[in-house]
Amino acid sequence: MRVSVVNLQGEEVLALECAGVGDIRQAVAKKLAVPAGTVKLYHAGRELEELEGAEEAHMGDLDLSLVLQVPDGFLTCSDDGTAKIWHTQTGECLRTFSGHQAGVSCAVFSPDKAFILTASADHTAKFWSIAQGCCVQDFTGHEGAVNSAVFCKEGSKCFTCSADGAAKMWDVETGQCLQSFVCGDNVTSVALSDDETLMMTTCESGHLLLWDVKAGSWQTLAELDRDELLSACFVGERKMFMRASGYDPLAQLWDAAIFPKGRIVFGHDEFVSFGELFHERFALTIGRSRSTAAKLWSAETEALVQTFAVPGAAMTSASLSHDGACVLTASTDARARLWDVATGKCLLLLEGHAGTLRSARFPHP
């Protein structure tokens, strides 16, 4: 039986010969180097198992075209130079993406969840096919470590930022740099407005810049002390940013339009190294100490919702699930952990990286 396997975008990811329908799942899993139990294959809208038995006898001499659906998973990246996708229920590693020559600082899903984008200290970003497990595009042109990367909404372009003092916009299909935005300092993160006409960049120096993407022009939204600027995001037309106080163990959420007024304060018990706003209503912060905890806050009331602690390991980042029920953390002990917000208990441990984790993310809804 001749079998063609395509992804959800209709692109062929592999072709093979199989003796019968019952052999296809194992053969596809082996070719893709993923656990057989995680592979879902469909023909004419029906799952592969439904074709076994009576119908199989009529298909032996036919070309069989199957659609491959890769299950949603958690996405992590590490100083070991890899990114990984993990099963959300079992914690099993579904796919490892290897190819960077230095640590991976950021990994994000494409809008259609068929690809991931990674940023690395090797001065490059890479675009990977999840189904094939291979790099399908390299983005080269930065002269320093690439700190972060994001997709535009339709996934045809992406943005990166680097320690070389620049952010760049790329064509995903060709790998061509479409535009450079020179910030003049180590650019630690980049955020796009909903209509993608505006971009915010955060710099290690404490400068928050607002860019007109088409014109390439910029204005300064805020000037803080060095290392105080943690993250920035658009909430509708509002331009929000998180700040770590250089003088008190606090994290602060600001609206750039009324800065320096109108702050929301999260009273941490130590100086803060990570802070990010999620779903407009919650903030996650992490302290700087070696045995630190992640804290979830209400951005509406400033109240502490839950604390997530890992004895003996420092956390590096955290993210909140779209339903607000779980938190995913990355740590220096090379592990990611899934936490229950209601109880503060660890639900799942993700082990398999060989270096400090820099990011851990939930799949898109």
C-alpha positions in Angstrom: 0.0 0.0 0.0 1.4 3.4 -1.0 0.8 6.0 1.7 1.3 9.7 1.6 1.1 11.6 4.8 0.4 15.4 4.8 0.1 18.0 7.5 -2.9 20.1 8.2 -1.6 22.6 5.6 -1.7 20.0 2.9 2.1 19.7 2.6 3.5 16.2 2.3 5.7 15.3 5.2 6.6 11.7 4.2 5.7 8.9 1.8 6.1 5.2 2.5 5.0 1.7 1.6 3.0 -0.4 4.1 1.6 -3.9 4.1 -1.7 -2.8 5.6 -3.5 -0.2 7.6 -2.5 -1.7 10.9 1.2 -1.1 10.1 0.9 2.6 9.2 0.8 4.2 12.6 4.0 2.4 13.7 5.7 3.2 10.4 4.8 6.9 10.6 5.9 7.2 14.2 9.2 5.5 13.4 9.9 7.8 10.5 9.0 10.9 12.5 10.8 9.7 15.6 7.8 10.3 17.9 5.9 7.9 20.2 3.3 5.9 18.3 0.6 6.7 20.8 0.9 10.4 20.0 0.3 10.0 16.3 -3.2 10.8 15.0 -3.9 10.0 11.3 -7.1 10.7 9.3 -8.5 9.6 6.0 -11.6 11.3 4.6 -12.4 12.7 8.0 -12.2 9.3 9.8 -9.5 8.2 12.2 -7.1 5.5 10.9 -8.3 2.9 13.3 -11.8 3.1 11.7 -10.4 1.9 8.4 -9.0 -1.4 9.8 -10.9 -4.6 9.2 -13.4 -5.0 6.4 -12.5 -1.8 4.5 -8.7 -2.6 4.5 -9.2 -5.4 2.0 -10.4 -3.0 -0.6 -7.5 -0.5 0.0 -4.5 -2.7 -0.6 -3.7 -1.6 -4.1 -4.7 2.1 -3.6 -2.8 5.2 -2.9 -3.8 6.2 0.6 -3.5 9.9 1.6 -3.5 10.5 5.3 -3.6 13.8 7.3 -1.2 13.9 10.3 -2.3 15.8 13.4 0.4 16.4 16.0 -1.1 16.7 19.5 -0.8 20.0 21.4 2.1 20.2 23.8 4.1 22.3 26.1 7.0 24.1 24.5 10.3 24.5 26.3 13.8 25.7 25.4 17.2 25.4 27.2 20.8 26.4 27.5 21.5 22.9 26.1 20.7 24.3 22.6 17.4 22.5 22.1 13.7 23.1 22.2 11.2 20.4 23.1 7.5 19.7 22.9 5.9 17.7 25.7 2.6 15.8 26.0 0.2 17.9 28.1 -1.2 14.9 30.0 1.7 12.5 30.4 4.7 14.8 30.3 6.3 12.5 27.6 8.7 14.3 25.3 7.1 14.3 21.8 9.8 16.1 19.8 13.3 17.5 20.3 14.5 20.3 18.0 18.3 20.2 17.7 20.5 22.4 15.5 21.5 25.6 17.3 25.1 26.0 18.2 24.4 27.7 21.6 21.6 28.0 24.1 18.0 28.7 23.1 16.6 31.7 24.8 13.1 31.7 23.4 10.7 29.3 21.6 7.2 30.1 20.4 4.4 28.3 18.4 3.3 29.6 15.0 -0.4 30.8 14.9 -1.4 27.5 13.2 0.6 25.4 15.7 2.4 23.6 12.8 5.7 25.2 13.4 7.9 26.7 16.1 10.3 29.7 16.1 13.4 29.6 18.2 15.9 32.4 19.2 19.5 31.5 20.2 22.7 32.8 21.6 24.4 31.6 18.4 23.1 34.8 16.7 20.4 33.1 14.7 16.7 32.3 14.8 15.2 29.1 13.3 11.8 28.1 11.9 11.0 24.4 12.5 8.3 22.0 11.2 6.7 20.2 14.1 5.6 17.3 12.0 9.0 16.7 10.4 11.1 17.8 13.4 13.5 19.7 11.2 14.6 23.3 10.6 13.0 24.6 7.4 14.3 28.2 7.6 17.2 30.0 9.2 17.2 33.7 10.0 20.8 35.0 9.9 21.9 38.6 10.2 22.1 39.5 13.8 25.6 40.1 15.3 24.7 39.2 18.8 22.7 36.7 20.8 19.0 36.6 19.7 17.0 37.1 22.9 13.4 36.8 21.8 11.1 36.2 18.8 7.4 36.5 17.9 5.2 35.7 15.0 2.8 38.1 13.3 -0.9 37.0 13.4 -1.0 35.2 10.1 2.4 33.7 10.5 4.0 35.0 7.3 6.4 37.3 9.1 8.3 37.1 12.4 10.2 39.6 14.5 13.4 39.0 16.5 15.5 41.1 18.9 19.1 40.9 19.8 22.0 41.9 22.0 23.5 43.6 18.9 21.0 46.5 19.6 18.6 45.7 16.8 15.2 44.2 16.2 14.4 42.7 12.8 11.4 41.8 10.7 11.7 38.6 8.6 9.8 36.9 5.8 9.2 33.4 7.1 9.1 31.7 3.8 12.3 33.2 2.3 14.3 34.0 5.4 14.8 37.5 4.0 15.2 40.4 6.5 12.5 42.9 5.5 13.4 45.6 8.0 15.8 46.5 10.8 15.0 48.6 13.8 18.2 50.0 15.5 17.7 50.5 19.2 21.3 51.1 20.2 21.3 48.8 23.2 20.7 45.1 24.1 17.1 44.5 23.1 15.5 42.0 25.5 12.0 41.6 24.1 9.6 42.7 21.4 5.8 43.0 21.3 3.4 43.7 18.5 0.1 45.6 18.6 -3.1 43.8 17.5 -3.1 45.4 14.1 0.7 44.9 13.8 1.3 48.6 12.9 3.1 49.3 16.2 5.9 47.5 18.0 7.4 47.9 21.5 11.0 47.0 22.3 12.5 46.7 25.8 16.2 47.4 26.3 18.6 46.3 29.0 19.4 50.0 29.6 15.8 50.5 30.8 14.5 52.2 27.6 11.0 51.3 26.3 10.6 52.3 22.7 7.5 52.5 20.5 8.0 51.9 16.8 5.9 52.6 13.7 6.6 49.3 11.9 6.0 50.7 8.4 7.9 53.9 8.8 10.6 52.5 11.1 10.4 55.6 13.3 10.3 55.4 17.1 9.6 57.4 20.3 10.6 56.8 23.8 7.8 55.7 26.1 9.8 55.3 29.3 13.3 55.6 30.6 14.1 53.5 33.7 17.3 52.4 35.4 19.3 49.6 34.0 17.8 46.1 34.3 14.5 47.5 35.7 12.4 46.9 32.5 11.1 43.4 32.6 8.5 43.1 29.8 6.0 45.0 27.7 2.7 44.1 26.0 -0.2 45.7 24.2 -3.6 45.4 25.9 -5.9 46.8 23.1 -4.6 50.3 22.5 -2.9 50.4 25.9 0.9 50.0 26.1 1.7 48.2 29.3 5.0 47.3 30.8 6.4 45.5 33.9 9.1 47.1 36.0 11.3 45.7 38.8 12.0 48.4 41.4 15.8 48.9 41.9 15.2 50.1 45.5 12.4 47.9 46.9 11.4 44.2 46.5 8.5 45.1 44.3 7.2 44.4 40.8 5.2 47.2 39.2 2.7 47.3 36.3 2.5 50.6 34.4 0.4 52.1 31.6 2.9 53.9 29.4 0.3 56.6 28.5 0.2 57.9 32.0 3.7 56.9 33.2 4.9 57.7 35.9 1.4 57.7 37.4 -1.1 54.9 37.8 1.2 52.0 38.7 -0.1 48.7 40.1 2.2 47.3 42.7 2.9 43.6 43.5 4.7 43.4 46.9 7.3 40.7 46.4 9.5 39.6 49.3 12.7 39.9 47.3 14.0 41.8 44.3 12.4 40.7 41.1 14.1 39.2 37.9 11.0 38.3 35.9 7.6 39.9 35.4 4.9 39.4 32.7 1.3 40.3 32.3 -1.1 37.5 31.2 -4.6 37.7 29.7 -4.9 41.4 30.9 -5.9 40.3 34.4 -3.0 38.4 35.9 0.8 38.9 36.4 3.5 36.4 37.1 6.7 37.4 38.9 9.9 35.6 39.9 12.5 36.7 42.5 16.3 36.8 42.0 17.5 34.4 44.7 18.8 30.9 44.1 15.9 29.3 45.8 13.1 31.5 44.6 9.4 31.2 43.9 7.0 32.2 41.2 4.1 34.3 42.3 0.7 34.8 40.6 -1.0 38.1 41.2 -4.4 39.7 40.3 -3.7 42.8 38.1 -7.1 44.1 39.1 -6.8 43.9 42.9 -3.0 43.6 43.4 -3.7 40.6 45.6 -1.4 37.5 45.7 -3.3 34.6 44.1 -0.8 31.7 44.6 2.9 30.9 45.2 4.8 28.2 43.4 8.1 27.1 45.0 10.9 24.7 44.0 13.4 24.1 46.8 17.0 24.3 45.6 16.3 25.6 42.1 15.8 29.1 40.8 13.0 29.7 38.3 13.7 31.6 35.1 10.3 32.1 33.6 6.6 31.3 34.0 3.4 31.4 31.9 -0.3 31.1 32.7 -2.7 28.8 30.9 -5.5 30.4 28.9 -8.2 29.2 31.3 -6.1 30.5 34.3 -6.1 27.1 35.9 -2.4 26.2 35.6 1.0 27.8 35.6 4.0 26.4 33.8 7.5 27.3 35.1 11.1 26.8 33.8 14.0 26.4 36.2 17.8 26.2 36.5 17.5 22.5 37.4 16.7 21.7 33.7 13.1 20.9 34.5 9.7 22.5 33.7 6.8 22.1 36.1 3.0 22.3 35.6 1.3 23.8 38.7 -2.3 23.8 39.8 -3.3 27.4 40.6 -6.1 26.5 43.1 -3.8 24.4 45.3 -0.3 25.5 44.4 0.7 21.8 43.9 2.9 20.5 41.1 0.9 18.4 38.7 3.5 17.3 36.2 7.3 17.3 36.0 9.0 17.6 32.5 12.5 16.1 32.5 14.9 15.7 29.6 16.8 18.9 29.0 20.5 19.0 29.9 20.8 22.7 30.9 18.9 25.6 32.4 15.5 26.1 31.0 14.9 29.6 29.6 11.2 29.4 28.6 8.2 27.1 29.1 5.0 27.9 27.2 1.4 26.5 26.9 0.0 25.7 23.4 -2.4 28.2 21.8 -6.1 27.7 22.6 
